[in-house]
Amino acid sequence: SAVISQKPSRDICQRGTSLTIQCQVDSQVTMMFWYRQQPGQSLTLIATANQGSEATYESGFVIDKFPISRPNLTFSTLTVSNMSPEDSSIYLCSVRGEGTIYEQFFGPGTRLTVL
Amino acid sequence: AQSVAQPEDQVNVAEGNPLTVKCTYSVSGNPYLFWYVQYPNRGLQFLLKYITGDNLVKGSYGFEAEFNKSQTSFHLKKPSALVSDSALYFCAVRDFGAGSYQLTFGKGTKLSVIP
C-alpha cells in the first residue's frame, strides 16, 4: 500500500482567495487523482494527474478553477482558485497502487471552509 | 456509464449483532467492486475488493462482502458488530470493460453500532 500525506489538513479561507493543497506519497506512483467530498455527499473525481502530462479534468471541473501540478512521481498540488462558499469541501488525494491495477489509496483529506 | 447505489443513508445495529450494508451497481462490462470506510475527520480506508473468483471476499477488521452477479449486488457484512465499526461506508465500482481507471462511489451509508 501507499502512504499519502496532505497539507494543510484543514483551512478556513476568505471568499475570492486561493488555496494550494499538497499531496505527498511515500513511493513513486504513475496515477494520482484528486477528489472532492462536499458536506454529506459522496466523492466526486475532479481530475487525474499523471506525471509529465496535463491533468485530465472531469465534466464540471476546469483547469482555471482547479489547476493541478504533478512535477514528479511522488508529489502533486491542487489549487482551488477564486474560492466561494460552495467550494467548502473535503479535498482528497488518491493514488493507484503500483503493481496492482485494482486498488486506490487515499490521503487523509484537506477540510476547506470558505467564508 | 457506471453507477453505484447505496439505498440506505443510515444503518443502526446493536453491538454483537450481525450487520449488512447494501450496495448495488451498474456497469457495461465486468465490475471491479470495492468497499471503503471513512472515520470522522479521516480519509478513506480500503476494506476489501472483488475482482474475480470466489464470490465471498474477506477483508480488514472482520468484514466480508458477497458478490452476486444476477442481482448486481455487493453487500458488506460482518457477523458481530463492534461499536468501533461506527463510521461512513462507501461502495465503489470500476468498469473493467470500459478500460477506465475511474472509480465511481456510492453516496455512502452511515453505520451506527449501539452499545
Chai-1 contact restraints between the chains, C-beta under 6 A:
chainA,res_idxA,chainB,res_idxB,connection_type,confidence,min_distance_angstrom,max_distance_angstrom,comment,restraint_id
A,S42,B,F105,contact,1.0,0.0,6.0,A-B,restraint_1
A,S42,B,K107,contact,1.0,0.0,6.0,A-B,restraint_2
A,S42,B,G108,contact,1.0,0.0,6.0,A-B,restraint_3
A,L43,B,F105,contact,1.0,0.0,6.0,A-B,restraint_4
A,L92,B,G43,contact,1.0,0.0,6.0,A-B,restraint_5
A,Y102,B,Y32,contact,1.0,0.0,6.0,A-B,restraint_6
A,Y102,B,K49,contact,1.0,0.0,6.0,A-B,restraint_7
A,Y102,B,I51,contact,1.0,0.0,6.0,A-B,restraint_8
A,Q104,B,L103,contact,1.0,0.0,6.0,A-B,restraint_9
A,F106,B,G43,contact,1.0,0.0,6.0,A-B,restraint_10
A,F106,B,L44,contact,1.0,0.0,6.0,A-B,restraint_11
A,G107,B,G43,contact,1.0,0.0,6.0,A-B,restraint_12
A,P108,B,G43,contact,1.0,0.0,6.0,A-B,restraint_13
A,G109,B,G43,contact,1.0,0.0,6.0,A-B,restraint_14
